[in-house]
């Protein structure tokens, strides 16, 4: 994939993805700028867990996004995953030394990216659409995530070509990088998934 495009539910519309789509601004910037990004695009300042569940098909225990703090359609998202000690995964990963699995951090980043994609295309899983993993590139894990941590999930659209979306993602805890990866997701009709 070379240049970025934005997809509508039924067509692909070429639109270069600019550097302004970077996810380096803190969530407070949207409040300071009255809910408007530097490029003039309106920012949804928050999505609750109920609103997230109206967008994504995931449910507990595999819904890994608790809140969206900032979303600029077609550009970027900033979301939260609260890591709590009562999550089932800690029964086995690892007893006496609980560490949130890296693959679940990647999944949380993919779910945040899916929310961004669904909001950009003005669709939801209830419309018969899904975002499926097509690839994970350049995944790096920098620091363990443990119960009590709050994962800040950042994703930006790098490119969209036909039905394949490329997202640059990163997860931080207390402003320290814990994970980064490039994710590829296929936007598909649910009834075509076999």
Secondary structure, 3 states (H helix, E strand, C coil): CCCCEEECCCCEEECCCCHHHCCCCCCHHHHHCCCECCCCCECECCECHHHHHCCCCCCCCCCCCCEEEEEECCCEEEEEEECCCCCHHHHCCCCCCCCCCHHHHHHHHHHHHHHHHHHHHCCCHHHCEEEEEEEEEEEEECCCCCCCCEEEEEEEEEEEECCEEEEEEEEEECCEEEEEEEEEEEEEEHHHCC
